[in-house]
Amino acid sequence: MQLKHLDLLYLHWPFVDITGDREFNHNPLEEVWADMESCVTKGYVKHLGISNFNGQLIMELLSFAKIKPVALQNEIHPYLPNNQVV
């Protein structure tokens, strides 16, 4: 991409690589977020964000995050008002 850094890196959901048998490996949110924080520390990324997190996941993340997310991207429309997060 020939960039010095990314402005914002989103975590959509804490899943990682697919194994040879096409099953998702689930990593704990705390581990995934720590890896993302290291990208900020190393200067690869300026800010971190989350996408499609519900209230419970947001509260869990905030309980251990050293770097708080600066953005929350969620699907919201008349058929899915997502009142808990809003």
PDB file with SEQRES, HELIX, SHEET and CRYST1 records, atoms N, CA, C and O in Angstrom:
SEQRES   1 A   86  MET GLN LEU LYS HIS LEU ASP LEU LEU TYR LEU HIS TRP          
SEQRES   2 A   86  PRO PHE VAL ASP ILE THR GLY ASP ARG GLU PHE ASN HIS          
SEQRES   3 A   86  ASN PRO LEU GLU GLU VAL TRP ALA ASP MET GLU SER CYS          
SEQRES   4 A   86  VAL THR LYS GLY TYR VAL LYS HIS LEU GLY ILE SER ASN          
SEQRES   5 A   86  PHE ASN GLY GLN LEU ILE MET GLU LEU LEU SER PHE ALA          
SEQRES   6 A   86  LYS ILE LYS PRO VAL ALA LEU GLN ASN GLU ILE HIS PRO          
SEQRES   7 A   86  TYR LEU PRO ASN ASN GLN VAL VAL                              
HELIX    1 AA1 LEU A   29  THR A   41  1                                  13    
HELIX    2 AA2 GLY A   55  PHE A   64  1                                  10    
SHEET    1 AA1 3 LEU A   6  LEU A  11  0                                        
SHEET    2 AA1 3 VAL A  45  SER A  51  1                                        
SHEET    3 AA1 3 ALA A  71  GLN A  73  1                                        
SHEET    1 AA2 2 PHE A  15  ILE A  18  0                                        
SHEET    2 AA2 2 PHE A  24  HIS A  26 -1                                        
CRYST1    1.000    1.000    1.000  90.00  90.00  90.00 P 1           1          
ATOM      1  N   MET A   1       0.822  -1.193   0.000  1.00  0.00           N  
ATOM      2  CA  MET A   1       0.000   0.000   0.000  1.00  0.00           C  
ATOM      3  C   MET A   1       0.865   1.255   0.000  1.00  0.00           C  
ATOM      4  O   MET A   1       0.375   2.335  -0.330  1.00  0.00           O  
ATOM      5  N   GLN A   2       2.100   1.140   0.351  1.00  0.00           N  
ATOM      6  CA  GLN A   2       3.041   2.246   0.366  1.00  0.00           C  
ATOM      7  C   GLN A   2       2.556   3.411   1.223  1.00  0.00           C  
ATOM      8  O   GLN A   2       2.562   4.559   0.781  1.00  0.00           O  
ATOM      9  N   LEU A   3       2.137   3.109   2.451  1.00  0.00           N  
ATOM     10  CA  LEU A   3       1.685   4.114   3.402  1.00  0.00           C  
ATOM     11  C   LEU A   3       2.637   4.169   4.583  1.00  0.00           C  
ATOM     12  O   LEU A   3       3.285   3.176   4.915  1.00  0.00           O  
ATOM     13  N   LYS A   4       2.717   5.318   5.210  1.00  0.00           N  
ATOM     14  CA  LYS A   4       3.507   5.435   6.427  1.00  0.00           C  
ATOM     15  C   LYS A   4       2.771   4.825   7.607  1.00  0.00           C  
ATOM     16  O   LYS A   4       3.387   4.240   8.498  1.00  0.00           O  
ATOM     17  N   HIS A   5       1.444   4.964   7.612  1.00  0.00           N  
ATOM     18  CA  HIS A   5       0.614   4.412   8.680  1.00  0.00           C  
ATOM     19  C   HIS A   5      -0.843   4.396   8.226  1.00  0.00           C  
ATOM     20  O   HIS A   5      -1.203   5.022   7.229  1.00  0.00           O  
ATOM     21  N   LEU A   6      -1.674   3.671   8.974  1.00  0.00           N  
ATOM     22  CA  LEU A   6      -3.124   3.712   8.773  1.00  0.00           C  
ATOM     23  C   LEU A   6      -3.696   4.706   9.774  1.00  0.00           C  
ATOM     24  O   LEU A   6      -3.238   4.779  10.914  1.00  0.00           O  
ATOM     25  N   ASP A   7      -4.697   5.471   9.349  1.00  0.00           N  
ATOM     26  CA  ASP A   7      -5.326   6.415  10.273  1.00  0.00           C  
ATOM     27  C   ASP A   7      -6.214   5.702  11.283  1.00  0.00           C  
ATOM     28  O   ASP A   7      -6.258   6.089  12.450  1.00  0.00           O  
ATOM     29  N   LEU A   8      -6.931   4.654  10.842  1.00  0.00           N  
ATOM     30  CA  LEU A   8      -7.870   3.976  11.719  1.00  0.00           C  
ATOM     31  C   LEU A   8      -7.936   2.500  11.364  1.00  0.00           C  
ATOM     32  O   LEU A   8      -8.102   2.136  10.200  1.00  0.00           O  
ATOM     33  N   LEU A   9      -7.806   1.665  12.367  1.00  0.00           N  
ATOM     34  CA  LEU A   9      -7.916   0.222  12.199  1.00  0.00           C  
ATOM     35  C   LEU A   9      -9.120  -0.249  12.997  1.00  0.00           C  
ATOM     36  O   LEU A   9      -9.178  -0.055  14.212  1.00  0.00           O  
ATOM     37  N   TYR A  10     -10.087  -0.872  12.313  1.00  0.00           N  
ATOM     38  CA  TYR A  10     -11.305  -1.358  12.957  1.00  0.00           C  
ATOM     39  C   TYR A  10     -11.176  -2.831  13.325  1.00  0.00           C  
ATOM     40  O   TYR A  10     -10.562  -3.618  12.604  1.00  0.00           O  
ATOM     41  N   LEU A  11     -11.770  -3.186  14.464  1.00  0.00           N  
ATOM     42  CA  LEU A  11     -11.949  -4.585  14.831  1.00  0.00           C  
ATOM     43  C   LEU A  11     -13.417  -4.906  14.617  1.00  0.00           C  
ATOM     44  O   LEU A  11     -14.280  -4.430  15.355  1.00  0.00           O  
ATOM     45  N   HIS A  12     -13.695  -5.711  13.609  1.00  0.00           N  
ATOM     46  CA  HIS A  12     -15.076  -6.088  13.321  1.00  0.00           C  
ATOM     47  C   HIS A  12     -15.556  -7.147  14.289  1.00  0.00           C  
ATOM     48  O   HIS A  12     -16.678  -7.069  14.790  1.00  0.00           O  
ATOM     49  N   TRP A  13     -14.725  -8.133  14.557  1.00  0.00           N  
ATOM     50  CA  TRP A  13     -15.048  -9.230  15.468  1.00  0.00           C  
ATOM     51  C   TRP A  13     -13.757  -9.982  15.742  1.00  0.00           C  
ATOM     52  O   TRP A  13     -12.959 -10.154  14.820  1.00  0.00           O  
ATOM     53  N   PRO A  14     -13.514 -10.434  16.957  1.00  0.00           N  
ATOM     54  CA  PRO A  14     -12.217 -11.043  17.270  1.00  0.00           C  
ATOM     55  C   PRO A  14     -12.049 -12.475  16.771  1.00  0.00           C  
ATOM     56  O   PRO A  14     -11.941 -13.407  17.568  1.00  0.00           O  
ATOM     57  N   PHE A  15     -12.027 -12.644  15.476  1.00  0.00           N  
ATOM     58  CA  PHE A  15     -11.719 -13.924  14.869  1.00  0.00           C  
ATOM     59  C   PHE A  15     -10.415 -13.809  14.097  1.00  0.00           C  
ATOM     60  O   PHE A  15     -10.049 -12.728  13.638  1.00  0.00           O  
ATOM     61  N   VAL A  16      -9.728 -14.915  13.958  1.00  0.00           N  
ATOM     62  CA  VAL A  16      -8.458 -14.913  13.223  1.00  0.00           C  
ATOM     63  C   VAL A  16      -8.487 -15.942  12.109  1.00  0.00           C  
ATOM     64  O   VAL A  16      -9.555 -16.421  11.728  1.00  0.00           O  
ATOM     65  N   ASP A  17      -7.346 -16.275  11.600  1.00  0.00           N  
ATOM     66  CA  ASP A  17      -7.186 -17.130  10.416  1.00  0.00           C  
ATOM     67  C   ASP A  17      -8.077 -18.371  10.397  1.00  0.00           C  
ATOM     68  O   ASP A  17      -8.469 -18.902  11.436  1.00  0.00           O  
ATOM     69  N   ILE A  18      -8.370 -18.797   9.209  1.00  0.00           N  
ATOM     70  CA  ILE A  18      -9.103 -20.045   9.013  1.00  0.00           C  
ATOM     71  C   ILE A  18      -8.093 -21.182   8.963  1.00  0.00           C  
ATOM     72  O   ILE A  18      -7.083 -21.077   8.267  1.00  0.00           O  
ATOM     73  N   THR A  19      -8.343 -22.247   9.675  1.00  0.00           N  
ATOM     74  CA  THR A  19      -7.437 -23.397   9.656  1.00  0.00           C  
ATOM     75  C   THR A  19      -7.626 -24.179   8.363  1.00  0.00           C  
ATOM     76  O   THR A  19      -8.497 -23.864   7.553  1.00  0.00           O  
ATOM     77  N   GLY A  20      -6.811 -25.184   8.186  1.00  0.00           N  
ATOM     78  CA  GLY A  20      -6.904 -26.002   6.982  1.00  0.00           C  
ATOM     79  C   GLY A  20      -8.259 -26.647   6.773  1.00  0.00           C  
ATOM     80  O   GLY A  20      -8.647 -26.912   5.635  1.00  0.00           O  
ATOM     81  N   ASP A  21      -8.987 -26.905   7.851  1.00  0.00           N  
ATOM     82  CA  ASP A  21     -10.303 -27.534   7.715  1.00  0.00           C  
ATOM     83  C   ASP A  21     -11.438 -26.505   7.662  1.00  0.00           C  
ATOM     84  O   ASP A  21     -12.602 -26.852   7.859  1.00  0.00           O  
ATOM     85  N   ARG A  22     -11.099 -25.253   7.398  1.00  0.00           N  
ATOM     86  CA  ARG A  22     -12.066 -24.172   7.195  1.00  0.00           C  
ATOM     87  C   ARG A  22     -12.908 -23.857   8.434  1.00  0.00           C  
ATOM     88  O   ARG A  22     -14.078 -23.494   8.312  1.00  0.00           O  
ATOM     89  N   GLU A  23     -12.321 -23.992   9.617  1.00  0.00           N  
ATOM     90  CA  GLU A  23     -12.993 -23.615  10.849  1.00  0.00           C  
ATOM     91  C   GLU A  23     -12.328 -22.360  11.405  1.00  0.00           C  
ATOM     92  O   GLU A  23     -11.108 -22.208  11.336  1.00  0.00           O  
ATOM     93  N   PHE A  24     -13.142 -21.466  11.954  1.00  0.00           N  
ATOM     94  CA  PHE A  24     -12.594 -20.254  12.543  1.00  0.00           C  
ATOM     95  C   PHE A  24     -11.977 -20.551  13.900  1.00  0.00           C  
ATOM     96  O   PHE A  24     -12.549 -21.284  14.708  1.00  0.00           O  
ATOM     97  N   ASN A  25     -10.821 -19.983  14.141  1.00  0.00           N  
ATOM     98  CA  ASN A  25     -10.215 -20.022  15.473  1.00  0.00           C  
ATOM     99  C   ASN A  25     -10.622 -18.747  16.187  1.00  0.00           C  
ATOM    100  O   ASN A  25     -10.482 -17.655  15.637  1.00  0.00           O  
ATOM    101  N   HIS A  26     -11.119 -18.873  17.394  1.00  0.00           N  
ATOM    102  CA  HIS A  26     -11.552 -17.722  18.169  1.00  0.00           C  
ATOM    103  C   HIS A  26     -10.465 -17.350  19.158  1.00  0.00           C  
ATOM    104  O   HIS A  26     -10.044 -18.182  19.961  1.00  0.00           O  
ATOM    105  N   ASN A  27     -10.009 -16.110  19.108  1.00  0.00           N  
ATOM    106  CA  ASN A  27      -9.049 -15.604  20.087  1.00  0.00           C  
ATOM    107  C   ASN A  27      -9.795 -14.703  21.060  1.00  0.00           C  
ATOM    108  O   ASN A  27     -10.719 -13.996  20.658  1.00  0.00           O  
ATOM    109  N   PRO A  28      -9.410 -14.716  22.331  1.00  0.00           N  
ATOM    110  CA  PRO A  28     -10.057 -13.830  23.296  1.00  0.00           C  
ATOM    111  C   PRO A  28      -9.908 -12.370  22.874  1.00  0.00           C  
ATOM    112  O   PRO A  28      -8.882 -11.969  22.325  1.00  0.00           O  
ATOM    113  N   LEU A  29     -10.941 -11.593  23.137  1.00  0.00           N  
ATOM    114  CA  LEU A  29     -10.954 -10.180  22.771  1.00  0.00           C  
ATOM    115  C   LEU A  29      -9.745  -9.451  23.343  1.00  0.00           C  
ATOM    116  O   LEU A  29      -9.168  -8.590  22.679  1.00  0.00           O  
ATOM    117  N   GLU A  30      -9.363  -9.786  24.557  1.00  0.00           N  
ATOM    118  CA  GLU A  30      -8.228  -9.121  25.192  1.00  0.00           C  
ATOM    119  C   GLU A  30      -6.934  -9.336  24.409  1.00  0.00           C  
ATOM    120  O   GLU A  30      -6.127  -8.413  24.294  1.00  0.00           O  
ATOM    121  N   GLU A  31      -6.725 -10.526  23.874  1.00  0.00           N  
ATOM    122  CA  GLU A  31      -5.523 -10.815  23.076  1.00  0.00           C  
ATOM    123  C   GLU A  31      -5.544 -10.055  21.749  1.00  0.00           C  
ATOM    124  O   GLU A  31      -4.542  -9.468  21.341  1.00  0.00           O  
ATOM    125  N   VAL A  32      -6.677 -10.075  21.096  1.00  0.00           N  
ATOM    126  CA  VAL A  32      -6.795  -9.402  19.797  1.00  0.00           C  
ATOM    127  C   VAL A  32      -6.570  -7.903  19.962  1.00  0.00           C  
ATOM    128  O   VAL A  32      -5.850  -7.284  19.178  1.00  0.00           O  
ATOM    129  N   TRP A  33      -7.200  -7.316  21.003  1.00  0.00           N  
ATOM    130  CA  TRP A  33      -7.054  -5.877  21.219  1.00  0.00           C  
ATOM    131  C   TRP A  33      -5.605  -5.525  21.574  1.00  0.00           C  
ATOM    132  O   TRP A  33      -5.099  -4.492  21.137  1.00  0.00           O  
ATOM    133  N   ALA A  34      -4.936  -6.370  22.360  1.00  0.00           N  
ATOM    134  CA  ALA A  34      -3.524  -6.126  22.699  1.00  0.00           C  
ATOM    135  C   ALA A  34      -2.665  -6.118  21.437  1.00  0.00           C  
ATOM    136  O   ALA A  34      -1.752  -5.301  21.315  1.00  0.00           O  
ATOM    137  N   ASP A  35      -2.949  -7.014  20.504  1.00  0.00           N  
ATOM    138  CA  ASP A  35      -2.219  -7.028  19.232  1.00  0.00           C  
ATOM    139  C   ASP A  35      -2.461  -5.736  18.456  1.00  0.00           C  
ATOM    140  O   ASP A  35      -1.542  -5.182  17.853  1.00  0.00           O  
ATOM    141  N   MET A  36      -3.702  -5.264  18.479  1.00  0.00           N  
ATOM    142  CA  MET A  36      -4.007  -4.010  17.782  1.00  0.00           C  
ATOM    143  C   MET A  36      -3.329  -2.826  18.464  1.00  0.00           C  
ATOM    144  O   MET A  36      -2.839  -1.917  17.793  1.00  0.00           O  
ATOM    145  N   GLU A  37      -3.299  -2.835  19.796  1.00  0.00           N  
ATOM    146  CA  GLU A  37      -2.605  -1.765  20.522  1.00  0.00           C  
ATOM    147  C   GLU A  37      -1.119  -1.748  20.185  1.00  0.00           C  
ATOM    148  O   GLU A  37      -0.510  -0.680  20.119  1.00  0.00           O  
ATOM    149  N   SER A  38      -0.532  -2.920  19.973  1.00  0.00           N  
ATOM    150  CA  SER A  38       0.884  -2.954  19.613  1.00  0.00           C  
ATOM    151  C   SER A  38       1.121  -2.318  18.244  1.00  0.00           C  
ATOM    152  O   SER A  38       2.194  -1.768  17.995  1.00  0.00           O  
ATOM    153  N   CYS A  39       0.137  -2.390  17.364  1.00  0.00           N  
ATOM    154  CA  CYS A  39       0.257  -1.721  16.061  1.00  0.00           C  
ATOM    155  C   CYS A  39       0.314  -0.207  16.238  1.00  0.00           C  
ATOM    156  O   CYS A  39       1.021   0.479  15.499  1.00  0.00           O  
ATOM    157  N   VAL A  40      -0.428   0.318  17.217  1.00  0.00           N  
ATOM    158  CA  VAL A  40      -0.374   1.746  17.519  1.00  0.00           C  
ATOM    159  C   VAL A  40       0.983   2.091  18.126  1.00  0.00           C  
ATOM    160  O   VAL A  40       1.613   3.073  17.733  1.00  0.00           O  
ATOM    161  N   THR A  41       1.424   1.287  19.077  1.00  0.00           N  
ATOM    162  CA  THR A  41       2.706   1.521  19.751  1.00  0.00           C  
ATOM    163  C   THR A  41       3.866   1.530  18.755  1.00  0.00           C  
ATOM    164  O   THR A  41       4.796   2.326  18.884  1.00  0.00           O  
ATOM    165  N   LYS A  42       3.804   0.650  17.772  1.00  0.00           N  
ATOM    166  CA  LYS A  42       4.859   0.567  16.760  1.00  0.00           C  
ATOM    167  C   LYS A  42       4.743   1.646  15.688  1.00  0.00           C  
ATOM    168  O   LYS A  42       5.643   1.794  14.861  1.00  0.00           O  
ATOM    169  N   GLY A  43       3.651   2.397  15.693  1.00  0.00           N  
ATOM    170  CA  GLY A  43       3.479   3.485  14.739  1.00  0.00           C  
ATOM    171  C   GLY A  43       2.845   3.084  13.424  1.00  0.00           C  
ATOM    172  O   GLY A  43       2.788   3.891  12.496  1.00  0.00           O  
ATOM    173  N   TYR A  44       2.363   1.849  13.324  1.00  0.00           N  
ATOM    174  CA  TYR A  44       1.721   1.396  12.095  1.00  0.00           C  
ATOM    175  C   TYR A  44       0.319   1.980  11.940  1.00  0.00           C  
ATOM    176  O   TYR A  44      -0.168   2.148  10.822  1.00  0.00           O  
ATOM    177  N   VAL A  45      -0.323   2.287  13.058  1.00  0.00           N  
ATOM    178  CA  VAL A  45      -1.716   2.731  13.090  1.00  0.00           C  
ATOM    179  C   VAL A  45      -1.823   3.920  14.034  1.00  0.00           C  
ATOM    180  O   VAL A  45      -1.174   3.944  15.080  1.00  0.00           O  
ATOM    181  N   LYS A  46      -2.641   4.909  13.671  1.00  0.00           N  
ATOM    182  CA  LYS A  46      -2.837   6.079  14.535  1.00  0.00           C  
ATOM    183  C   LYS A  46      -3.946   5.861  15.560  1.00  0.00           C  
ATOM    184  O   LYS A  46      -3.788   6.223  16.726  1.00  0.00           O  
ATOM    185  N   HIS A  47      -5.079   5.268  15.135  1.00  0.00           N  
ATOM    186  CA  HIS A  47      -6.245   5.120  16.005  1.00  0.00           C  
ATOM    187  C   HIS A  47      -6.868   3.743  15.833  1.00  0.00           C  
ATOM    188  O   HIS A  47      -6.702   3.091  14.802  1.00  0.00           O  
ATOM    189  N   LEU A  48      -7.599   3.309  16.878  1.00  0.00           N  
ATOM    190  CA  LEU A  48      -8.300   2.026  16.845  1.00  0.00           C  
ATOM    191  C   LEU A  48      -9.801   2.263  16.961  1.00  0.00           C  
ATOM    192  O   LEU A  48     -10.249   3.183  17.645  1.00  0.00           O  
ATOM    193  N   GLY A  49     -10.566   1.415  16.279  1.00  0.00           N  
ATOM    194  CA  GLY A  49     -12.016   1.504  16.347  1.00  0.00           C  
ATOM    195  C   GLY A  49     -12.633   0.123  16.399  1.00  0.00           C  
ATOM    196  O   GLY A  49     -11.956  -0.884  16.193  1.00  0.00           O  
ATOM    197  N   ILE A  50     -13.927   0.086  16.677  1.00  0.00           N  
ATOM    198  CA  ILE A  50     -14.661  -1.175  16.730  1.00  0.00           C  
ATOM    199  C   ILE A  50     -15.889  -1.074  15.840  1.00  0.00           C  
ATOM    200  O   ILE A  50     -16.399   0.016  15.579  1.00  0.00           O  
ATOM    201  N   SER A  51     -16.347  -2.211  15.384  1.00  0.00           N  
ATOM    202  CA  SER A  51     -17.481  -2.259  14.480  1.00  0.00           C  
ATOM    203  C   SER A  51     -18.401  -3.398  14.893  1.00  0.00           C  
ATOM    204  O   SER A  51     -17.947  -4.510  15.165  1.00  0.00           O  
ATOM    205  N   ASN A  52     -19.697  -3.110  14.938  1.00  0.00           N  
ATOM    206  CA  ASN A  52     -20.729  -4.103  15.257  1.00  0.00           C  
ATOM    207  C   ASN A  52     -20.560  -4.729  16.628  1.00  0.00           C  
ATOM    208  O   ASN A  52     -20.854  -5.911  16.803  1.00  0.00           O  
ATOM    209  N   PHE A  53     -20.098  -3.973  17.594  1.00  0.00           N  
ATOM    210  CA  PHE A  53     -20.003  -4.420  18.981  1.00  0.00           C  
ATOM    211  C   PHE A  53     -21.295  -4.050  19.696  1.00  0.00           C  
ATOM    212  O   PHE A  53     -21.832  -2.960  19.497  1.00  0.00           O  
ATOM    213  N   ASN A  54     -21.797  -4.965  20.535  1.00  0.00           N  
ATOM    214  CA  ASN A  54     -22.958  -4.640  21.351  1.00  0.00           C  
ATOM    215  C   ASN A  54     -22.468  -4.030  22.671  1.00  0.00           C  
ATOM    216  O   ASN A  54     -21.264  -3.934  22.912  1.00  0.00           O  
ATOM    217  N   GLY A  55     -23.410  -3.625  23.514  1.00  0.00           N  
ATOM    218  CA  GLY A  55     -23.049  -2.972  24.765  1.00  0.00           C  
ATOM    219  C   GLY A  55     -22.175  -3.817  25.662  1.00  0.00           C  
ATOM    220  O   GLY A  55     -21.241  -3.306  26.282  1.00  0.00           O  
ATOM    221  N   GLN A  56     -22.465  -5.107  25.739  1.00  0.00           N  
ATOM    222  CA  GLN A  56     -21.689  -6.011  26.593  1.00  0.00           C  
ATOM    223  C   GLN A  56     -20.240  -6.106  26.117  1.00  0.00           C  
ATOM    224  O   GLN A  56     -19.316  -6.060  26.929  1.00  0.00           O  
ATOM    225  N   LEU A  57     -20.040  -6.239  24.811  1.00  0.00           N  
ATOM    226  CA  LEU A  57     -18.673  -6.318  24.283  1.00  0.00           C  
ATOM    227  C   LEU A  57     -17.920  -5.000  24.475  1.00  0.00           C  
ATOM    228  O   LEU A  57     -16.718  -4.996  24.737  1.00  0.00           O  
ATOM    229  N   ILE A  58     -18.634  -3.889  24.343  1.00  0.00           N  
ATOM    230  CA  ILE A  58     -17.990  -2.589  24.549  1.00  0.00           C  
ATOM    231  C   ILE A  58     -17.511  -2.471  25.991  1.00  0.00           C  
ATOM    232  O   ILE A  58     -16.379  -2.055  26.239  1.00  0.00           O  
ATOM    233  N   MET A  59     -18.370  -2.836  26.943  1.00  0.00           N  
ATOM    234  CA  MET A  59     -17.992  -2.750  28.358  1.00  0.00           C  
ATOM    235  C   MET A  59     -16.825  -3.691  28.673  1.00  0.00           C  
ATOM    236  O   MET A  59     -15.925  -3.337  29.436  1.00  0.00           O  
ATOM    237  N   GLU A  60     -16.844  -4.888  28.083  1.00  0.00           N  
ATOM    238  CA  GLU A  60     -15.732  -5.824  28.282  1.00  0.00           C  
ATOM    239  C   GLU A  60     -14.435  -5.220  27.764  1.00  0.00           C  
ATOM    240  O   GLU A  60     -13.412  -5.250  28.448  1.00  0.00           O  
ATOM    241  N   LEU A  61     -14.478  -4.680  26.568  1.00  0.00           N  
ATOM    242  CA  LEU A  61     -13.290  -4.076  25.963  1.00  0.00           C  
ATOM    243  C   LEU A  61     -12.755  -2.935  26.819  1.00  0.00           C  
ATOM    244  O   LEU A  61     -11.550  -2.844  27.051  1.00  0.00           O  
ATOM    245  N   LEU A  62     -13.637  -2.076  27.283  1.00  0.00           N  
ATOM    246  CA  LEU A  62     -13.205  -0.924  28.073  1.00  0.00           C  
ATOM    247  C   LEU A  62     -12.607  -1.327  29.419  1.00  0.00           C  
ATOM    248  O   LEU A  62     -11.878  -0.543  30.026  1.00  0.00           O  
ATOM    249  N   SER A  63     -12.906  -2.537  29.893  1.00  0.00           N  
ATOM    250  CA  SER A  63     -12.375  -2.983  31.185  1.00  0.00           C  
ATOM    251  C   SER A  63     -10.876  -3.286  31.144  1.00  0.00           C  
ATOM    252  O   SER A  63     -10.222  -3.295  32.187  1.00  0.00           O  
ATOM    253  N   PHE A  64     -10.327  -3.533  29.955  1.00  0.00           N  
ATOM    254  CA  PHE A  64      -8.899  -3.863  29.879  1.00  0.00           C  
ATOM    255  C   PHE A  64      -8.120  -3.053  28.854  1.00  0.00           C  
ATOM    256  O   PHE A  64      -6.891  -3.105  28.848  1.00  0.00           O  
ATOM    257  N   ALA A  65      -8.786  -2.317  27.997  1.00  0.00           N  
ATOM    258  CA  ALA A  65      -8.097  -1.596  26.918  1.00  0.00           C  
ATOM    259  C   ALA A  65      -7.198  -0.499  27.472  1.00  0.00           C  
ATOM    260  O   ALA A  65      -7.642   0.343  28.253  1.00  0.00           O  
ATOM    261  N   LYS A  66      -5.950  -0.514  27.070  1.00  0.00           N  
ATOM    262  CA  LYS A  66      -5.034   0.575  27.405  1.00  0.00           C  
ATOM    263  C   LYS A  66      -5.265   1.747  26.459  1.00  0.00           C  
ATOM    264  O   LYS A  66      -5.139   2.908  26.847  1.00  0.00           O  
ATOM    265  N   ILE A  67      -5.605   1.426  25.216  1.00  0.00           N  
ATOM    266  CA  ILE A  67      -5.945   2.439  24.211  1.00  0.00           C  
ATOM    267  C   ILE A  67      -7.428   2.264  23.906  1.00  0.00           C  
ATOM    268  O   ILE A  67      -7.841   1.228  23.384  1.00  0.00           O  
ATOM    269  N   LYS A  68      -8.219   3.266  24.227  1.00  0.00           N  
ATOM    270  CA  LYS A  68      -9.663   3.190  24.020  1.00  0.00           C  
ATOM    271  C   LYS A  68      -9.993   3.376  22.543  1.00  0.00           C  
ATOM    272  O   LYS A  68      -9.290   4.106  21.846  1.00  0.00           O  
ATOM    273  N   PRO A  69     -11.052   2.727  22.054  1.00  0.00           N  
ATOM    274  CA  PRO A  69     -11.453   2.932  20.659  1.00  0.00           C  
ATOM    275  C   PRO A  69     -11.956   4.358  20.454  1.00  0.00           C  
ATOM    276  O   PRO A  69     -12.623   4.923  21.322  1.00  0.00           O  
ATOM    277  N   VAL A  70     -11.633   4.926  19.309  1.00  0.00           N  
ATOM    278  CA  VAL A  70     -12.073   6.293  19.004  1.00  0.00           C  
ATOM    279  C   VAL A  70     -13.296   6.306  18.106  1.00  0.00           C  
ATOM    280  O   VAL A  70     -13.895   7.361  17.897  1.00  0.00           O  
ATOM    281  N   ALA A  71     -13.678   5.154  17.572  1.00  0.00           N  
ATOM    282  CA  ALA A  71     -14.818   5.089  16.657  1.00  0.00           C  
ATOM    283  C   ALA A  71     -15.608   3.806  16.893  1.00  0.00           C  
ATOM    284  O   ALA A  71     -15.048   2.757  17.212  1.00  0.00           O  
ATOM    285  N   LEU A  72     -16.925   3.921  16.728  1.00  0.00           N  
ATOM    286  CA  LEU A  72     -17.822   2.776  16.793  1.00  0.00           C  
ATOM    287  C   LEU A  72     -18.698   2.824  15.548  1.00  0.00           C  
ATOM    288  O   LEU A  72     -19.441   3.783  15.336  1.00  0.00           O  
ATOM    289  N   GLN A  73     -18.606   1.801  14.743  1.00  0.00           N  
ATOM    290  CA  GLN A  73     -19.407   1.711  13.519  1.00  0.00           C  
ATOM    291  C   GLN A  73     -20.414   0.586  13.702  1.00  0.00           C  
ATOM    292  O   GLN A  73     -20.033  -0.572  13.871  1.00  0.00           O  
ATOM    293  N   ASN A  74     -21.703   0.923  13.668  1.00  0.00           N  
ATOM    294  CA  ASN A  74     -22.752  -0.076  13.826  1.00  0.00           C  
ATOM    295  C   ASN A  74     -23.842   0.133  12.790  1.00  0.00           C  
ATOM    296  O   ASN A  74     -24.079   1.250  12.328  1.00  0.00           O  
ATOM    297  N   GLU A  75     -24.491  -0.945  12.438  1.00  0.00           N  
ATOM    298  CA  GLU A  75     -25.630  -0.885  11.526  1.00  0.00           C  
ATOM    299  C   GLU A  75     -26.842  -0.376  12.302  1.00  0.00           C  
ATOM    300  O   GLU A  75     -27.239  -0.970  13.304  1.00  0.00           O  
ATOM    301  N   ILE A  76     -27.423   0.716  11.840  1.00  0.00           N  
ATOM    302  CA  ILE A  76     -28.606   1.292  12.476  1.00  0.00           C  
ATOM    303  C   ILE A  76     -29.538   1.794  11.379  1.00  0.00           C  
ATOM    304  O   ILE A  76     -29.136   2.563  10.506  1.00  0.00           O  
ATOM    305  N   HIS A  77     -30.786   1.345  11.440  1.00  0.00           N  
ATOM    306  CA  HIS A  77     -31.813   1.796  10.511  1.00  0.00           C  
ATOM    307  C   HIS A  77     -33.173   1.447  11.116  1.00  0.00           C  
ATOM    308  O   HIS A  77     -33.218   0.792  12.157  1.00  0.00           O  
ATOM    309  N   PRO A  78     -34.295   1.866  10.492  1.00  0.00           N  
ATOM    310  CA  PRO A  78     -35.616   1.631  11.093  1.00  0.00           C  
ATOM    311  C   PRO A  78     -35.915   0.169  11.422  1.00  0.00           C  
ATOM    312  O   PRO A  78     -36.651  -0.104  12.371  1.00  0.00           O  
ATOM    313  N   TYR A  79     -35.369  -0.761  10.671  1.00  0.00           N  
ATOM    314  CA  TYR A  79     -35.624  -2.172  10.934  1.00  0.00           C  
ATOM    315  C   TYR A  79     -34.645  -2.774  11.948  1.00  0.00           C  
ATOM    316  O   TYR A  79     -34.859  -3.886  12.430  1.00  0.00           O  
ATOM    317  N   LEU A  80     -33.578  -2.047  12.271  1.00  0.00           N  
ATOM    318  CA  LEU A  80     -32.602  -2.465  13.264  1.00  0.00           C  
ATOM    319  C   LEU A  80     -32.139  -1.205  14.007  1.00  0.00           C  
ATOM    320  O   LEU A  80     -31.057  -0.686  13.733  1.00  0.00           O  
ATOM    321  N   PRO A  81     -32.964  -0.712  14.953  1.00  0.00           N  
ATOM    322  CA  PRO A  81     -32.629   0.569  15.611  1.00  0.00           C  
ATOM    323  C   PRO A  81     -31.431   0.494  16.547  1.00  0.00           C  
ATOM    324  O   PRO A  81     -30.803   1.517  16.817  1.00  0.00           O  
ATOM    325  N   ASN A  82     -31.100  -0.697  17.049  1.00  0.00           N  
ATOM    326  CA  ASN A  82     -29.923  -0.894  17.897  1.00  0.00           C  
ATOM    327  C   ASN A  82     -29.912   0.101  19.070  1.00  0.00           C  
ATOM    328  O   ASN A  82     -28.893   0.731  19.351  1.00  0.00           O  
ATOM    329  N   ASN A  83     -31.052   0.227  19.742  1.00  0.00           N  
ATOM    330  CA  ASN A  83     -31.231   1.214  20.817  1.00  0.00           C  
ATOM    331  C   ASN A  83     -30.239   1.050  21.958  1.00  0.00           C  
ATOM    332  O   ASN A  83     -29.814   2.051  22.535  1.00  0.00           O  
ATOM    333  N   GLN A  84     -29.858  -0.163  22.300  1.00  0.00           N  
ATOM    334  CA  GLN A  84     -28.937  -0.380  23.411  1.00  0.00           C  
ATOM    335  C   GLN A  84     -27.621   0.338  23.195  1.00  0.00           C  
ATOM    336  O   GLN A  84     -27.087   0.950  24.120  1.00  0.00           O  
ATOM    337  N   VAL A  85     -27.096   0.269  21.990  1.00  0.00           N  
ATOM    338  CA  VAL A  85     -25.806   0.884  21.697  1.00  0.00           C  
ATOM    339  C   VAL A  85     -25.943   2.396  21.500  1.00  0.00           C  
ATOM    340  O   VAL A  85     -25.099   3.173  21.945  1.00  0.00           O  
ATOM    341  N   VAL A  86     -27.015   2.793  20.830  1.00  0.00           N  
ATOM    342  CA  VAL A  86     -27.226   4.228  20.586  1.00  0.00           C  
ATOM    343  C   VAL A  86     -27.391   4.941  21.903  1.00  0.00           C  
ATOM    344  O   VAL A  86     -27.580   6.157  21.927  1.00  0.00           O  
TER     345      VAL A  86                                                      
END                                                                             
